[in-house]
């Protein structure tokens, strides 16, 4: 067949492709999601809140949103606390033989101010009731605070997993809320232990402390939560296999001597952390806005790849896809990269309290973990003027696995519409809408206000077994095809929510609940 002259094409008007086809075309053929993730991980590296690396990441994300032409790309600050970063560190066993150990400084612990050398003492300390047994015994020692256990923990589950239909079906359940004021009070009291342990070790004259990694296979994590004040003593997390060796040697009669170099820095120039926000403006100012978010911060043992450069890159790629398509949605589409999530959802809580609703201030001073646990315990909830404007929120924060569906967060009225919007992605493995709630990330306290806020169901891959918060959380564990799919799903869901005739349904504004068991009696042995 002879092709017509080229000039004839110029005279034709090419009909527009459907939006779904355009999302898929842009999200597969011109995807930038892995380029974005690689810059966040290999180039910038771990993004601990208020660290120098996070300051670099904040500026880079704002510039990237602006480069793509999004409106009002900006940083919004909130009070957080001290920054902290690692320059270098080393932990060596010096006696009974020289051995380099696998270890990392614990976040927000101070430097050793050079080389610290001292014998260890194994003194398991997991609650304040343990302090009495060790008074007067810890001076001049490096205190090993974890109970070592006897051997490597037996693994019976698959280290790399994709969800089956049966797995997803198990999520489609309703779990009745449990309101137990006495249990909540016990949890609140237990969450001060890290501060109490720091004070106890300092008062006893300990020189430093070490804890055991909670995963085997030489994985490290290094989480710490004293970002308001910083800890008093240097602290290190030691790989489980190395820690058990030290404990066995100590039990044999001659405590090993450790040499610790922890060259870390506090950054006190600015206690504000920053959420990153950018918009694709809507054509109807009265219609409100829809939103996508992922937390941008990470811990520092790895590069924060699956947790959560993956989600952040998918959010940014969804923004790029929609902007490249030239969409003009009815509702504004807002993109958020949250900060301070790892310490207790600081960034999304700050956004809620500035724009959506407020709860009464705590009756007493709280640390970050207490604030997180107690966030839904304070009443009444007072909606702000912007409460009605949020028409939908979608969150990504469970690694780089394929988006298989979405948690409806007990929002029964939203299920049919969510199922309809996801249905075109059935050939790409997505489409399930499960009724139940999921928590621990930035949609949580929006959903707790009755707002239509949702987290996607994702294939876990090796997130739970290996990478979450660990030293293995690097670019190599990201799955490109899954991340391309996730960015397309997110872009499509945002576009559907932005152009829908009506906002997604909401659950009721929460009111003070009554105890689930009004006849409960105090249990002194309850955990």
C-alpha positions as semicolon CSV with decimal commas, in nm:
position;residue;x (nm);y (nm);z (nm)
1;X;0,000;0,000;0,000
2;X;0,132;0,338;-0,096
3;X;0,133;0,594;0,185
4;X;-0,049;0,920;0,117
5;X;0,162;1,234;0,083
6;X;0,298;1,365;0,413
7;X;0,127;1,698;0,362
8;X;-0,214;1,533;0,399
9;X;-0,141;1,453;0,765
10;X;-0,089;1,818;0,846
11;X;-0,442;1,895;0,727
12;X;-0,604;1,637;0,957
13;X;-0,716;1,708;1,312
14;X;-0,612;1,420;1,534
15;X;-0,895;1,339;1,775
16;X;-0,798;1,347;2,145
17;X;-0,729;1,013;2,307
18;X;-0,928;0,919;2,618
19;X;-0,774;1,031;2,946
20;X;-0,701;0,676;3,060
21;X;-0,505;0,599;2,744
22;X;-0,310;0,922;2,786
23;X;-0,223;0,841;3,147
24;X;-0,093;0,500;3,041
25;X;0,097;0,641;2,744
26;X;0,270;0,910;2,952
27;X;0,328;0,679;3,249
28;X;0,489;0,401;3,046
29;X;0,660;0,560;2,747
30;X;0,799;0,870;2,918
31;X;0,811;0,766;3,282
32;X;1,049;0,950;3,513
33;X;0,957;0,763;3,832
34;X;1,283;0,568;3,859
35;X;1,493;0,871;3,770
36;X;1,325;1,059;4,055
37;X;1,374;0,770;4,298
38;X;1,739;0,732;4,200
39;X;1,810;1,098;4,270
40;X;1,638;1,079;4,610
41;X;1,837;0,770;4,711
42;X;2,173;0,751;4,534
43;X;2,234;1,125;4,507
44;X;2,066;1,277;4,816
45;X;2,060;0,966;5,032
46;X;1,877;0,918;5,362
47;X;1,643;1,202;5,454
48;X;1,616;1,218;5,832
49;X;1,393;1,507;5,932
50;X;1,587;1,834;5,972
51;X;1,915;1,677;5,862
52;X;2,129;1,849;5,598
53;X;2,026;1,579;5,350
54;X;1,659;1,654;5,410
55;X;1,718;2,026;5,357
56;X;1,872;1,940;5,020
57;X;1,579;1,710;4,939
58;X;1,324;1,978;5,029
59;X;1,477;2,233;4,792
60;X;1,516;1,977;4,513
61;X;1,150;1,870;4,527
62;X;1,023;2,230;4,523
63;X;1,245;2,306;4,223
64;X;1,129;1,993;4,040
65;X;0,759;2,074;4,089
66;X;0,824;2,428;3,967
67;X;1,022;2,299;3,666
68;X;0,719;2,094;3,560
69;X;0,496;2,401;3,584
70;X;0,293;2,318;3,893
71;X;0,150;2,615;4,076
72;X;0,264;2,745;4,414
73;X;0,535;2,485;4,474
74;X;0,626;2,561;4,834
75;X;0,757;2,457;5,173
76;X;0,524;2,478;5,473
77;X;0,698;2,470;5,809
78;X;0,602;2,320;6,144
79;X;0,780;2,282;6,475
80;X;0,985;1,962;6,499
81;X;1,312;1,983;6,691
82;X;1,680;1,913;6,635
83;X;1,838;1,786;6,320
84;X;2,094;1,505;6,340
85;X;2,334;1,336;6,098
86;X;2,616;1,079;6,087
87;X;2,958;1,167;5,948
88;X;3,126;0,834;6,026
89;X;3,110;0,561;6,287
90;X;3,289;0,247;6,395
91;X;3,236;-0,018;6,660
92;X;3,515;-0,269;6,721
93;X;3,560;-0,548;6,972
94;X;3,912;-0,505;7,114
95;X;3,925;-0,799;7,358
96;X;3,939;-1,097;7,369
97;X;4,031;-1,040;7,000
98;X;4,012;-0,756;6,753
99;X;3,699;-0,762;6,536
100;X;3,513;-0,498;6,337
101;X;3,142;-0,515;6,426
102;X;2,842;-0,422;6,213
103;X;2,680;-0,130;6,394
104;X;2,526;0,215;6,353
105;X;2,472;0,513;6,586
106;X;2,117;0,545;6,718
107;X;1,941;0,857;6,592
108;X;1,966;1,165;6,813
109;X;2,235;1,020;7,039
110;X;2,547;1,236;7,089
111;X;2,899;1,186;6,957
112;X;3,168;1,001;7,149
113;X;3,401;1,303;7,118
114;X;3,675;1,083;6,984
115;X;3,734;0,717;7,067
116;X;3,549;0,562;7,359
117;X;3,692;0,233;7,491
118;X;3,532;0,040;7,778
119;X;3,416;-0,306;7,886
120;X;3,057;-0,408;7,825
121;X;2,798;-0,525;8,073
122;X;2,489;-0,716;7,963
123;X;2,205;-0,551;8,154
124;X;1,870;-0,607;7,978
125;X;1,657;-0,299;8,040
126;X;1,320;-0,294;7,865
127;X;1,102;-0,129;8,131
128;X;1,153;0,096;8,431
129;X;1,095;-0,193;8,673
130;X;1,433;-0,333;8,562
131;X;1,631;-0,033;8,687
132;X;1,651;-0,140;9,052
133;X;1,843;-0,460;8,976
134;X;2,123;-0,267;8,802
135;X;2,174;0,032;9,028
136;X;2,537;0,075;9,121
137;X;2,663;-0,172;8,859
138;X;2,684;0,025;8,534
139;X;2,946;0,294;8,602
140;X;3,227;0,312;8,346
141;X;3,064;0,049;8,124
142;X;2,909;0,026;7,780
143;X;2,567;-0,111;7,872
144;X;2,414;-0,377;7,646
145;X;2,046;-0,310;7,710
146;X;1,885;-0,582;7,490
147;X;1,819;-0,937;7,600
148;X;2,016;-1,128;7,336
149;X;1,818;-1,449;7,304
150;X;1,986;-1,777;7,228
151;X;2,001;-1,804;6,850
152;X;1,896;-1,668;6,512
153;X;1,520;-1,638;6,492
154;X;1,364;-1,905;6,273
155;X;1,196;-1,760;5,964
156;X;0,886;-1,942;5,846
157;X;0,736;-1,681;5,612
158;X;0,851;-1,602;5,259
159;X;1,109;-1,320;5,251
160;X;0,963;-1,184;4,922
161;X;0,588;-1,189;4,877
162;X;0,318;-1,082;4,637
163;X;-0,039;-1,080;4,759
164;X;-0,275;-1,355;4,651
165;X;-0,646;-1,306;4,604
166;X;-0,695;-1,480;4,937
167;X;-0,456;-1,238;5,109
168;X;-0,647;-0,940;4,973
169;X;-0,984;-1,092;5,062
170;X;-0,874;-1,117;5,426
171;X;-0,841;-0,736;5,433
172;X;-1,203;-0,690;5,331
173;X;-1,342;-0,702;5,683
174;X;-1,484;-0,470;5,943
175;X;-1,301;-0,453;6,274
176;X;-1,505;-0,296;6,549
177;X;-1,329;-0,001;6,717
178;X;-1,200;-0,070;7,066
179;X;-1,215;0,210;7,319
180;X;-1,027;0,123;7,638
181;X;-0,921;0,433;7,838
182;X;-0,721;0,225;8,089
183;X;-0,521;0,054;7,814
184;X;-0,452;0,387;7,648
185;X;-0,326;0,530;7,978
186;X;-0,087;0,232;8,017
187;X;0,043;0,285;7,665
188;X;0,097;0,656;7,733
189;X;0,299;0,577;8,043
190;X;0,513;0,317;7,863
191;X;0,605;0,559;7,587
192;X;0,826;0,766;7,817
193;X;1,069;0,476;7,864
194;X;1,333;0,596;7,617
195;X;1,371;0,922;7,809
196;X;1,371;0,744;8,145
197;X;1,635;0,495;8,030
198;X;1,858;0,778;7,906
199;X;1,832;0,955;8,241
200;X;1,895;0,634;8,437
201;X;2,207;0,539;8,243
202;X;2,348;0,888;8,277
203;X;2,282;0,895;8,652
204;X;2,451;0,555;8,692
205;X;2,768;0,674;8,522
206;X;2,742;0,453;8,213
207;X;2,962;0,569;7,926
208;X;2,744;0,454;7,635
209;X;2,480;0,195;7,554
210;X;2,426;-0,065;7,284
211;X;2,114;-0,243;7,172
212;X;2,064;-0,543;6,943
213;X;1,918;-0,511;6,594
214;X;1,567;-0,653;6,581
215;X;1,641;-0,834;6,253
216;X;1,903;-1,097;6,181
217;X;2,130;-1,121;5,873
218;X;2,344;-0,823;5,975
219;X;2,061;-0,573;5,912
220;X;2,066;-0,244;6,104
221;X;1,807;0,025;6,169
222;X;1,912;0,291;6,419
223;X;1,576;0,447;6,503
224;X;1,564;0,690;6,793
225;X;1,299;0,935;6,909
226;X;1,465;1,193;7,134
227;X;1,468;1,460;6,864
228;X;1,338;1,732;7,094
229;X;1,632;1,732;7,332
230;X;1,875;1,467;7,212
231;X;1,997;1,179;7,427
232;X;2,260;1,216;7,699
233;X;2,482;0,919;7,610
234;X;2,622;0,783;7,285
235;X;2,419;0,486;7,167
236;X;2,476;0,224;6,898
237;X;2,272;-0,054;6,747
238;X;2,479;-0,369;6,684
239;X;2,391;-0,640;6,433
240;X;2,212;-0,929;6,603
241;X;2,482;-1,184;6,522
242;X;2,759;-0,958;6,658
243;X;2,554;-0,867;6,964
244;X;2,492;-1,229;7,056
245;X;2,864;-1,302;7,025
246;X;2,939;-1,023;7,272
247;X;2,676;-1,156;7,510
248;X;2,817;-1,509;7,496
249;X;3,166;-1,382;7,566
250;X;3,039;-1,177;7,859
251;X;2,858;-1,482;7,996
252;X;3,178;-1,688;7,974
253;X;3,337;-1,473;8,243
254;X;3,545;-1,202;8,075
255;X;3,339;-0,911;7,944
256;X;3,462;-0,795;7,601
257;X;3,600;-0,446;7,556
258;X;3,451;-0,230;7,280
259;X;3,592;0,069;7,097
260;X;3,324;0,309;6,972
261;X;3,373;0,605;6,744
262;X;3,048;0,790;6,680
263;X;3,110;1,105;6,480
264;X;2,761;1,253;6,466
265;X;2,625;1,607;6,469
266;X;2,318;1,787;6,597
267;X;2,177;2,064;6,376
268;X;2,005;2,333;6,580
269;X;1,994;2,621;6,336
270;X;1,627;2,570;6,249
271;X;1,380;2,362;6,449
272;X;1,119;2,388;6,172
273;X;1,063;2,092;5,940
274;X;0,890;2,143;5,608
275;X;0,617;1,971;5,409
276;X;0,648;2,015;5,032
277;X;0,326;2,112;4,851
278;X;0,238;2,193;4,490
279;X;-0,087;2,229;4,296
280;X;-0,251;2,182;3,959
281;X;-0,521;2,452;3,994
282;X;-0,884;2,362;3,938
283;X;-1,127;2,552;3,722
284;X;-1,396;2,570;3,994
285;X;-1,268;2,737;4,310
286;X;-1,582;2,639;4,500
287;X;-1,533;2,267;4,426
288;X;-1,248;2,217;4,673
289;X;-0,943;2,000;4,608
290;X;-0,817;1,643;4,595
291;X;-0,479;1,541;4,724
292;X;-0,206;1,278;4,703
293;X;0,070;1,235;4,956
294;X;0,366;1,027;5,066
295;X;0,616;1,081;5,342
296;X;0,949;1,211;5,219
297;X;1,160;1,158;5,532
298;X;1,341;0,836;5,616
299;X;1,572;0,677;5,868
300;X;1,945;0,671;5,796
301;X;2,068;0,310;5,800
302;X;1,992;0,282;5,427
303;X;1,892;0,538;5,163
304;X;1,520;0,547;5,243
305;X;1,428;0,385;4,909
306;X;1,124;0,166;4,976
307;X;1,040;0,376;5,282
308;X;0,957;0,608;5,127
309;X;1,135;0,744;4,822
310;X;0,916;0,493;4,637
311;X;0,591;0,657;4,742
312;X;0,737;1,007;4,707
313;X;0,857;0,933;4,353
314;X;0,516;0,793;4,259
315;X;0,345;1,107;4,390
316;X;0,586;1,329;4,198
317;X;0,551;1,118;3,882
318;X;0,171;1,138;3,906
319;X;0,207;1,517;3,917
320;X;0,437;1,510;3,614
321;X;0,200;1,282;3,418
322;X;-0,103;1,503;3,478
323;X;0,087;1,822;3,405
324;X;0,230;1,673;3,085
325;X;-0,125;1,582;2,978
326;X;-0,228;1,943;3,023
327;X;-0,529;1,853;3,235
328;X;-0,761;2,128;3,354
329;X;-0,948;1,958;3,639
330;X;-1,258;2,093;3,804
331;X;-1,104;2,059;4,149
332;X;-0,749;2,157;4,235
333;X;-0,512;1,860;4,257
334;X;-0,260;1,900;4,539
335;X;0,057;1,697;4,589
336;X;0,222;1,661;4,930
337;X;0,555;1,520;5,043
338;X;0,523;1,491;5,420
339;X;0,807;1,541;5,668
340;X;0,854;1,395;6,016
341;X;0,635;1,092;5,949
342;X;0,882;0,849;6,100
343;X;0,872;1,024;6,438
344;X;0,492;1,028;6,460
345;X;0,320;1,173;6,150
346;X;0,432;1,525;6,238
347;X;0,389;1,670;5,890
348;X;0,040;1,546;5,813
349;X;-0,076;1,635;6,166
350;X;0,055;1,988;6,112
351;X;-0,138;2,009;5,783
352;X;-0,454;1,884;5,950
353;X;-0,430;2,134;6,235
354;X;-0,360;2,422;5,996
355;X;-0,624;2,340;5,732
356;X;-0,878;2,078;5,835
357;X;-0,962;2,037;6,205
358;X;-0,824;2,075;6,554
359;X;-0,845;1,879;6,874
360;X;-0,787;2,014;7,225
361;X;-0,426;2,054;7,331
362;X;-0,284;1,774;7,550
363;X;-0,349;1,813;7,921
364;X;0,021;1,754;7,993
365;X;0,350;1,761;7,803
366;X;0,378;1,474;7,555
367;X;0,669;1,329;7,363
368;X;0,634;1,242;6,994
369;X;0,520;0,882;7,046
370;X;0,263;0,986;7,304
371;X;0,126;1,250;7,068
372;X;0,089;0,987;6,796
373;X;-0,090;0,736;7,019
374;X;-0,308;1,003;7,182
375;X;-0,400;1,191;6,864
376;X;-0,745;1,036;6,835
377;X;-0,816;1,041;7,208
378;X;-0,877;1,415;7,249
379;X;-1,226;1,558;7,201
380;X;-1,416;1,751;7,081
381;X;-1,302;1,775;6,719
382;X;-1,344;2,128;6,582
383;X;-1,358;2,141;6,200
384;X;-1,192;2,440;6,036
385;X;-1,318;2,630;5,735
386;X;-1,110;2,410;5,505
387;X;-1,258;2,085;5,636
388;X;-1,527;2,074;5,368
389;X;-1,280;2,153;5,087
390;X;-1,087;1,823;5,091
391;X;-1,276;1,599;4,848
392;X;-1,035;1,302;4,853
393;X;-0,687;1,209;4,977
394;X;-0,474;0,918;4,848
395;X;-0,156;0,802;5,024
396;X;0,131;0,573;4,920
397;X;0,361;0,435;5,189
398;X;0,421;0,060;5,183
399;X;0,725;0,022;4,962
400;X;0,759;-0,006;4,585
401;X;0,518;-0,297;4,541
402;X;0,239;-0,292;4,285
403;X;-0,081;-0,114;4,392
404;X;-0,336;-0,397;4,416
405;X;-0,627;-0,193;4,542
406;X;-0,724;0,048;4,815
407;X;-0,833;0,043;5,179
408;X;-1,177;0,204;5,206
409;X;-1,115;0,291;5,574
410;X;-1,462;0,171;5,681
411;X;-1,616;0,427;5,441
412;X;-1,892;0,204;5,298
413;X;-2,048;0,479;5,088
414;X;-1,721;0,540;4,903
415;X;-1,666;0,176;4,804
416;X;-1,872;0,173;4,479
417;X;-1,703;0,483;4,340
418;X;-1,353;0,366;4,439
419;X;-1,422;0,031;4,271
420;X;-1,546;0,204;3,955
421;X;-1,241;0,429;3,932
422;X;-0,993;0,145;3,986
423;X;-1,159;-0,095;3,741
424;X;-0,956;0,004;3,429
425;X;-0,641;-0,117;3,606
426;X;-0,760;-0,477;3,650
427;X;-0,529;-0,594;3,366
428;X;-0,238;-0,434;3,559
429;X;-0,321;-0,620;3,879
430;X;-0,521;-0,351;4,059
431;X;-0,889;-0,313;4,135
432;X;-0,960;-0,448;4,485
433;X;-1,142;-0,224;4,731
434;X;-1,116;-0,365;5,082
435;X;-1,336;-0,233;5,357
436;X;-1,096;-0,240;5,650
437;X;-0,869;0,025;5,795
438;X;-0,492;0,044;5,787
439;X;-0,277;0,278;5,991
440;X;0,070;0,400;6,068
441;X;0,095;0,653;5,788
442;X;-0,022;0,994;5,678
443;X;-0,379;0,925;5,571
444;X;-0,457;0,789;5,917
445;X;-0,557;1,101;6,106
446;X;-0,744;1,245;5,809
447;X;-0,956;0,930;5,791
448;X;-1,001;0,951;6,169
449;X;-1,175;1,286;6,111
450;X;-1,430;1,123;5,879
451;X;-1,259;1,259;5,568
452;X;-1,233;1,045;5,250
453;X;-0,866;0,958;5,300
454;X;-0,724;0,629;5,176
455;X;-0,405;0,421;5,163
456;X;-0,343;0,180;4,875
457;X;-0,306;-0,196;4,916
458;X;0,043;-0,290;4,793
459;X;0,237;-0,607;4,729
460;X;0,481;-0,620;5,024
461;X;0,772;-0,771;4,828
462;X;1,061;-0,776;5,084
463;X;0,937;-0,471;5,274
464;X;0,839;-0,649;5,595
465;X;1,114;-0,910;5,595
466;X;1,415;-0,703;5,496
467;X;1,398;-0,342;5,386
468;X;1,163;-0,146;5,615
469;X;1,381;0,103;5,811
470;X;1,688;-0,112;5,746
471;X;2,039;-0,082;5,605
472;X;1,915;-0,276;5,300
473;X;1,668;0,000;5,207
474;X;1,842;0,101;4,886
475;X;1,750;0,161;4,523
476;X;1,821;-0,202;4,432
477;X;1,504;-0,313;4,614
478;X;1,273;-0,091;4,406
479;X;1,069;-0,265;4,132
480;X;1,043;-0,033;3,829
481;X;0,736;-0,190;3,665
482;X;0,546;-0,176;3,992
483;X;0,636;0,187;4,049
484;X;0,531;0,286;3,698
485;X;0,199;0,114;3,758
486;X;0,158;0,287;4,094
487;X;0,218;0,633;3,951
488;X;-0,039;0,570;3,676
489;X;-0,299;0,440;3,922
490;X;-0,247;0,745;4,141
491;X;-0,266;0,992;3,852
492;X;-0,589;0,831;3,731
493;X;-0,754;0,823;4,073
494;X;-0,669;1,189;4,128
495;X;-0,811;1,286;3,791
496;X;-1,132;1,095;3,854
497;X;-1,176;1,247;4,200
498;X;-1,095;1,595;4,069
499;X;-1,356;1,578;3,792
500;X;-1,629;1,381;3,971
501;X;-1,971;1,541;3,990
502;X;-1,965;1,516;4,369
503;X;-1,691;1,469;4,629
504;X;-1,642;1,122;4,769
505;X;-1,871;1,045;5,064
506;X;-1,741;1,101;5,417
507;X;-1,780;0,923;5,744
508;X;-1,927;1,115;6,038
509;X;-1,721;1,372;6,223
510;X;-1,601;1,174;6,525
511;X;-1,738;1,235;6,873
512;X;-1,614;1,115;7,211
513;X;-1,672;0,737;7,221
514;X;-1,782;0,543;7,525
515;X;-1,565;0,257;7,657
516;X;-1,625;-0,061;7,460
517;X;-1,648;-0,254;7,786
518;X;-1,823;-0,035;8,044
519;X;-1,784;-0,309;8,308
520;X;-1,408;-0,353;8,285
521;X;-1,220;-0,376;8,615
522;X;-0,856;-0,272;8,665
523;X;-0,605;-0,546;8,584
524;X;-0,267;-0,483;8,750
525;X;-0,102;-0,744;8,524
526;X;-0,230;-0,604;8,195
527;X;0,028;-0,502;7,937
